[in-house]
Amino acid sequence: MSIEAHGIRKKFGAFTALDGVDLHVPQGKLVAVLGPSGSGKTTLLRIIAGLEFPDPGSGRILFHGDDVTDIPAGRRRVGFVFQHYALFRHMSVLENVAFGLRVRRRRDRPAPPAILERAHRLLELVQLDGLAGRFPSQLSGGQRQRVALARALAVEPKVLLLDEPFGALDARVRKELRRWLRRFHDDIQLTTIFVTHDQEEALEIADEVVIMNQGRVEQVGTPQQVYDNPSTPFVYQFLGNVNVLRAPALATALRPGGVAAATQEGLIYVRPHDIELAPHDAGGPGLSAIVRHLHAAGPHARLLLEQVQTREQVEVEVSRSELSGLNLKVNDLVRMRVRQVRSFAEDFAI
């Protein structure tokens, strides 16, 4: 089941949550909608679900080519998973999963044995069948979220919508669960939209990433496309660490044959891992910098440098072996060379 949104606008009073948003989710894909708080991603998800509606006369929502813009949530056959589970505390795990089937209209409701069979089958699918008799308070956060997912799937939805599903979990559980979700999606092949503000989460599990900012879509592409070829300064800064520096200061830091540095006033974007360090030599290529902070815990060493000429601070990431070879310490001088930079026309004066 493919999903399309065309020209969606939504205002809450004077605040514009969505400003002409277009979206296409191919059938069977897992698409992450990524953006900071207030970017409009949850509002878009709720409009797709039928929990909110676009402003009158502004846009359409299509499920596999059928216009569902004015159809309420209960008739869209959408599975929705919330950040805070929304499980019924007085019901067992099995009863929570079966709830959506039991409250259907009589003519659409399966027989009680069929409801229990489907609930057990879904709990087995999310690897929780042995916990059917427990209550939500007796489960871990990750287990509760999998129960919420099984409950969403019980009604046999056409699409699955996840709103920050791992936001309430600690980092370790969140990482385990998102990898599980990727494997789970590959098994069921249900068209899924996943809303998150976590860049690492989106880039790791999604087939395609939709990046939103201030109610608009900034860029759409595969995780590698949006990370390696950001189309706007916002996307570049939002996806991973980046140094934003004044362009002329980097003219001598670029390696011969590399990207030409702009000589006019503007901004240059450099990833910390695209900067290499060398022992300080006043006559060597690159820029002189002072080591102001050094953090060597973990697989990579992170340094904060201060350019001698401009006093701009630059974050650098190198391997532990590179750092060991340089034998650097705080307040040492070092030469900084840039492997790759990116600039955007809108950041330069005309």
C-alpha positions in Angstrom: 0.0 0.0 0.0 1.6 3.2 -1.2 1.0 6.5 0.6 1.0 10.0 -1.0 0.5 13.5 0.5 0.0 16.4 -1.9 0.1 20.1 -0.9 -0.8 19.5 2.8 -1.2 22.6 4.9 -2.1 22.8 8.5 -2.3 25.8 10.9 -3.0 25.9 14.6 -4.1 29.4 15.2 -1.2 31.7 14.0 1.3 28.8 13.9 1.9 27.1 10.6 2.6 23.4 11.3 2.7 22.3 7.7 3.3 24.5 4.7 2.5 22.7 1.4 4.0 19.3 2.2 4.4 16.7 -0.5 5.3 13.1 0.3 5.5 9.7 -1.5 6.0 6.5 0.4 6.4 3.5 -2.0 4.6 0.2 -1.1 6.5 -2.0 1.3 9.1 0.6 2.3 10.2 1.8 5.7 10.4 5.6 5.5 11.8 7.8 8.3 10.4 11.3 8.7 13.2 13.2 10.5 13.3 16.7 11.9 13.7 18.8 15.0 10.9 19.5 17.5 8.2 21.7 15.8 9.2 20.8 12.3 5.7 19.3 11.6 6.6 15.6 11.3 4.1 14.4 14.0 1.3 16.6 12.5 2.0 15.1 9.1 1.8 11.6 10.6 -1.5 12.3 12.4 -3.0 13.7 9.1 -2.0 10.5 7.3 -3.6 8.5 10.1 -6.8 10.5 10.0 -6.3 11.8 13.6 -6.0 15.3 12.2 -7.2 16.8 8.9 -5.5 19.3 6.5 -6.8 22.9 6.4 -9.9 23.1 4.2 -9.1 23.0 0.5 -5.4 22.3 1.0 -4.1 19.0 -0.3 -5.0 15.3 -0.4 -3.9 12.1 1.2 -3.9 9.0 -1.1 -3.6 5.3 -0.1 -2.6 3.4 -3.2 -4.2 6.0 -5.4 -7.5 6.2 -3.4 -8.3 9.6 -1.8 -8.8 9.2 1.9 -8.4 12.8 2.9 -11.9 13.1 4.4 -12.1 9.5 5.8 -11.8 9.3 9.6 -9.1 7.3 11.3 -11.4 4.3 12.2 -12.0 3.6 8.5 -8.5 4.0 7.1 -7.1 0.7 8.4 -4.0 2.3 9.9 -1.9 0.8 12.7 -0.6 3.6 14.9 2.1 3.2 17.6 2.7 6.0 20.1 5.8 7.0 21.9 4.3 6.2 25.4 2.8 2.8 24.5 -0.8 3.8 25.5 -1.4 0.2 26.8 -4.3 -0.5 29.1 -2.8 -1.1 32.5 -5.7 -3.2 33.8 -5.5 -5.7 30.8 -3.0 -8.5 30.3 -0.6 -8.4 27.4 -2.9 -10.8 25.5 -6.0 -8.7 26.1 -4.2 -5.5 25.0 -3.3 -7.1 21.7 -6.8 -8.5 21.2 -8.6 -5.2 22.1 -8.7 -3.8 18.6 -10.5 -6.9 17.3 -12.9 -7.2 20.2 -14.3 -3.6 19.8 -15.0 -4.0 16.1 -18.6 -3.8 14.9 -20.3 -7.2 15.3 -20.5 -7.9 11.6 -16.7 -7.3 11.3 -15.6 -9.0 14.5 -14.0 -12.4 14.3 -15.2 -15.2 16.6 -13.6 -15.2 20.1 -11.4 -18.3 19.4 -10.1 -16.6 16.2 -9.3 -13.4 18.1 -7.2 -15.3 20.7 -5.5 -17.2 18.0 -4.5 -14.0 16.1 -3.4 -12.3 19.4 -1.1 -15.3 20.3 0.3 -15.4 16.7 1.2 -11.7 16.9 2.8 -12.1 20.3 4.9 -14.9 18.9 5.8 -12.6 15.9 7.1 -9.9 18.3 8.8 -12.6 20.5 6.6 -12.1 23.5 4.3 -15.2 23.4 5.6 -16.4 26.8 4.4 -13.1 28.5 0.8 -13.2 27.3 -0.6 -13.4 30.9 1.5 -10.5 32.3 0.3 -6.9 32.8 2.1 -3.9 31.3 3.6 -2.9 34.7 5.4 -6.2 34.7 7.2 -5.6 31.4 10.3 -3.6 30.4 10.0 -0.5 28.2 11.2 -2.4 25.2 8.7 -5.2 25.8 5.8 -2.7 26.2 6.7 -1.1 22.9 6.6 -4.5 21.2 3.2 -5.2 22.7 2.0 -1.8 21.3 3.3 -2.8 17.9 1.5 -6.2 18.1 -1.7 -4.4 19.1 -1.4 -2.1 16.1 -0.9 -5.1 13.8 -3.9 -7.0 15.2 -6.5 -5.1 13.1 -4.6 -6.0 9.9 -3.7 -2.4 8.9 -2.9 -1.3 5.4 0.0 0.9 6.7 1.9 1.2 9.9 2.7 4.6 11.5 5.2 5.0 14.3 5.4 8.2 16.2 8.8 8.5 18.1 8.3 4.8 19.2 11.6 4.6 21.0 11.8 8.1 22.5 10.9 6.9 26.1 13.6 4.2 26.1 17.2 4.3 27.3 19.9 4.4 24.7 20.9 0.7 24.9 17.3 -0.6 24.6 16.5 1.9 21.9 19.4 0.6 19.8 18.4 -3.0 20.3 14.8 -2.3 19.5 15.4 -0.3 16.3 17.5 -3.1 14.9 14.8 -5.5 15.8 12.3 -3.2 14.0 14.4 -3.3 10.8 14.4 -7.1 10.8 10.7 -7.2 11.7 9.8 -4.9 8.8 11.8 -7.0 6.4 9.7 -10.0 7.4 6.3 -8.4 7.2 6.9 -5.9 4.3 4.2 -3.5 5.5 4.4 0.1 4.3 5.7 2.0 7.4 6.3 5.6 8.3 8.6 6.2 11.2 8.8 9.6 12.8 11.9 10.5 14.8 14.2 13.4 15.8 17.1 10.9 16.2 19.4 11.2 13.1 21.3 8.0 13.9 18.1 6.1 14.2 16.7 7.3 10.9 19.9 6.7 9.0 20.4 3.2 10.4 17.0 1.6 9.7 15.2 3.5 7.0 15.0 2.8 3.3 14.4 6.4 2.6 14.6 9.6 4.8 12.4 12.6 4.6 13.9 15.6 6.4 11.6 18.3 7.6 12.2 21.8 8.9 9.6 24.6 9.8 6.7 22.8 8.2 8.4 22.0 4.9 10.3 19.1 3.4 14.0 20.0 3.0 15.2 16.8 1.3 14.2 13.3 0.5 16.6 10.4 -0.3 18.3 7.3 0.9 20.3 7.6 4.1 23.5 7.7 2.1 22.2 10.3 -0.3 21.0 12.8 2.4 24.2 12.4 4.4 26.7 12.5 1.6 24.9 15.1 -0.6 22.8 17.4 1.6 20.9 19.9 -0.4 20.7 22.7 2.1 22.8 24.1 5.0 20.1 22.9 7.4 20.3 19.3 6.3 24.1 19.4 6.5 24.1 20.7 10.0 21.2 18.5 11.2 22.8 15.2 10.0 25.8 14.6 12.1 28.5 16.9 13.5 29.8 19.7 11.2 32.1 22.7 11.5 30.7 25.9 10.0 33.6 28.2 9.2 34.3 31.4 7.4 35.4 30.5 3.8 38.6 32.6 3.3 40.2 31.2 6.5 40.3 27.7 4.8 42.0 28.8 1.6 45.4 27.5 2.7 44.0 24.5 4.5 42.8 22.7 1.4 45.0 20.0 -0.1 46.3 20.6 -3.6 43.9 19.3 -6.2 41.0 19.4 -3.7 37.9 21.5 -3.6 38.7 25.1 -4.3 38.0 27.4 -1.4 35.9 30.5 -1.9 37.8 33.7 -1.4 34.7 35.8 -0.9 32.9 36.1 2.4 30.7 33.2 3.2 30.5 29.9 5.0 32.2 26.5 4.5 31.0 23.2 6.0 33.5 20.6 7.1 32.8 17.3 8.8 35.1 16.6 11.8 36.3 13.3 10.1 37.2 15.2 6.9 40.0 17.0 8.7 43.5 15.5 9.0 46.2 16.6 11.4 50.0 16.7 11.0 52.9 17.8 13.2 53.2 21.6 13.3 55.6 23.1 10.8 55.4 26.8 10.1 56.2 26.2 6.4 53.9 23.3 5.8 50.5 23.3 4.1 47.4 23.8 6.1 46.5 26.0 9.1 48.1 26.3 12.5 45.9 25.4 15.3 46.1 24.9 19.1 44.7 21.8 20.8 42.2 23.2 23.4 40.6 19.9 24.4 41.2 16.2 23.7 38.8 13.3 24.4 40.3 9.9 23.6 37.8 7.5 25.1 36.0 5.3 22.6 37.0 4.0 19.2 37.8 7.6 17.9 39.5 10.5 19.4 37.8 13.9 19.3 39.7 17.1 19.5 38.7 20.8 19.8 41.2 23.0 18.0 41.5 26.8 17.9 42.8 28.3 14.6 45.7 30.6 15.4 44.7 33.2 12.8 41.0 33.5 13.2 40.4 32.1 16.7 37.6 30.0 15.2 37.1 26.6 17.0 37.1 23.4 15.0 36.1 19.9 16.0 38.3 17.1 14.6 37.8 13.4 14.7 40.8 11.0 14.2 41.5 7.3 14.9 43.2 6.4 18.1 46.2 5.2 16.1 46.5 8.6 14.4 46.4 10.4 17.7 49.0 8.1 19.2 51.3 8.8 16.3 51.0 12.6 16.7 51.5 12.4 20.5 49.4 15.5 21.1 48.4 17.1 24.3 46.4 20.1 25.3 48.0 23.5 24.2 50.2 21.8 21.6 50.4 23.3 18.1 49.3 21.2 15.1 48.8 21.6 11.4 45.2 21.2 10.2 44.4 20.1 6.6 40.9 19.8 5.1 40.2 16.8 2.9 36.7 17.8 1.7 34.4 20.8 2.2 31.0 21.8 1.1 29.5 25.3 0.5 26.0 26.6 -0.5 25.3 29.5 -2.7 22.9 31.1 -0.2 25.7 31.4 2.3 27.8 33.7 0.1 27.3 37.4 -0.6 26.3 38.3 -4.2 
